[in-house]
């Protein structure tokens, strides 16, 4: 199964991240586990800067239940990456984000994948509906299908 790399225009929100020397592995490129960190960063940065997540006090939080990544081109320090994110599915208690990783000023993703949050009560860890204000925010980056 062949997957095509997405373009920047496929995403609605972007966050720039500077690669670090320690991100490179023995093969001279960013190690695959770092990409998952970038996925987490762009999603949570979007929620935090828009006032929908306080990592210490929010009564409702999103827990990652699934993540996946496809790689198309190497990224290495000192590249600057831009992580793009959009929402492809918005359920009652879960949301699926699509994430693209763009190297420097490139228009085609070097890597892309998805990241699924299930919203839970912080204390009980029981599934809850996505809060209405969060749902409204997520709709602003919903993918154009």
Protein Blocks (a to p, Z undefined) as FASTA:
>chain_A
ZZddddfklpcbdcdddddfklpcfkopacfklmmmmmmmmmmmmmmmnopacfklombd
cddfbdcdddfbdcddfbdcddddddfbdcfkbccddddddehjbfbdfbdcdddddddd
fklopacdddfklmmmmmmmgccZZ
